[in-house]
Amino acid sequence: MGLLTGLLFGVIVGIGLVAGWCFAMRCRSKQRIAKAANIKLLGKMSQDEVKKLLYDAFPPWVIFPEFERVKWMNKQLEKVWPYVAGAAQEIIRESVEPVLEQYRPIGISSLKFDKLSLGRLAPQIEGIRIQTLKPGQITMDMDFRWNGDASIILGIQTLVGASLPVQLKNLKFFATIRVIFQLSENIPCISAVVVALLAKPKPEVKYTLKVIGGSLTGVPGLADMIKDLVEDAITDQLEWPHRRVIPIGGLPVDTSDLELKLQGRLTVGVIKANSLKNMEMFGRSDPYVVAYVRPLFKFKTKVVNNNLNPEWNAEFNFDIEDHETQLLTLQVYDEDVGQKDALLGIVSYRVAKLLPEETKEEVFDLLPSLDKMNVRDKKDRGTITVRLKYHVYTPEEQKAAMEMEKKFLEEKQKAKEAGMIGSTMDAVGGGLTKAGKFVGKTVSTPFGGGGSRKAKSPAHENGIVRAGGPISVSKWFNHWKKGGKVQSTL
């Protein structure tokens, strides 16, 4: 009896051990399959997506085939950083303060550095890719990351005389920097250097704001204002195709081939939108569209009141500096009196998708944000219909367009100084194109006003200027300063 019991117990235990081993092997197999799937997915992700996913936890052993690790360079950079930081602080102050002044938003009379220290922690170069894109040039792309201990205090002076010292803490910066070396036959064999930030991966700037002696909550909109200012300044001044050209060697150098040139004109017809999201508690949204390729040249349509299926039929012209990389951005807003206008939807379009002289009519689905990784509200936001055409400039047209762009910026700066606009970053309302022409049907409340201001001009009919052709920028500003409305019958 004892023998049979022992045999039965042994069989049961043996079956249990085998079953347990099989179960463990099955679980291990599932885990390995899941890990293999994750690794395969990770292998398909771009460098930008991996770094966004891991950010500070990005392991140093991960290597992308296109980029070469340069640990030796980082070690040398750590040694020379105290000297580099000291020299760079004054250069940054002298070069960035004019940019802050140019992009200074409404309500701010002065924006300068009260304190600027780059700290002791050196930036890291995570990888370098060297390539030859043009004869006589060497192009180097550097993955640049800086989790520094910089101490930066912005002195903000408001129009009412109040002074707000704002401290930027925990500054983190990541970008891929493109450096182009123009080669020369003379020592030091480099005649000029071009520096720019690549648009992809998107440059990232993260920081914490603190009002010294106060709280950000006591200054509504300050954090958003600084965030928009930083993003627009980087996009418009440093992001490729925009660049900085630095002559080397102290001798006169022809850098015209390295300078940014206008390649063509993008004509955008903002036709209509359908099924927009209603942002109003009572009634319906009052939508308008802001369109731009560069943030410095923003243009807006008229406001269509109380309508979720508005029609604008407005047309804008944008100069294109790099057909292959630049994007058209369309933002649909709901106008709100007395508070910040709400974003109804946004979409971007690569200009490279357009062939020269080709006209396309496109219907785009509006998105809550262009950063798809941070989108929480995935509800339908409607569509926008636009008509697009790209024209390549001839040398004569290119020269004329550059002159018109220069005049436009001068007029916009004059409008800022006169108090007609709060910032050179403000969107021009009513369809004023960068070439200085009105192309919409009706122009009202320029620069984001909303349609309430009316203007008289020397030649007017019932307070409305009617023009059978284009109206110059200077004439338009003169009409506007007199408080009036301009209507074009193009």
Secondary structure, 3 states (H helix, E strand, C coil): CHHHHHHHHHHHHHHHHHHHHHHHHHHHHHHHHHHHHHHHHHHHCCHHHHHHHHHHHCCCCCCCCCCECCHHHHHHHHHHHHHHHHHHHHHHHHHHHHHHHHCCCCCEEEEEEEEEECCCCCCEEEEEEEECCCCCEEEEEEEEEEECCCEEEEEEEECCCCEEEEEEEEEEEEEEEEEEEEECCCCCCEEEEEEEECCCCCCEEEEEEEECCCCHHHCCCHHHHHHHHHHHHHHHHCECCCCEEEECCCCCCCCCCCCCCCCEEEEEEEEEEECCCCCCCCCCCCEEEEEECCCCCEEECCCCCCCCCCEEEEEEEEEECCCCCCEEEEEEEECCCCCCCEEEEEEEEEHHHCCECCEEEEEEECECCCCHHHCCCCCCCCEEEEEEEEEECCHHHHHHHHHHHHHHHHHHHHHHHCCCCCCCCCCECCCECCCCCECCCEECCCCCCCCCCCCCCCCCECCEEEECCCCCHHHHHHHHHCCCEEEECC
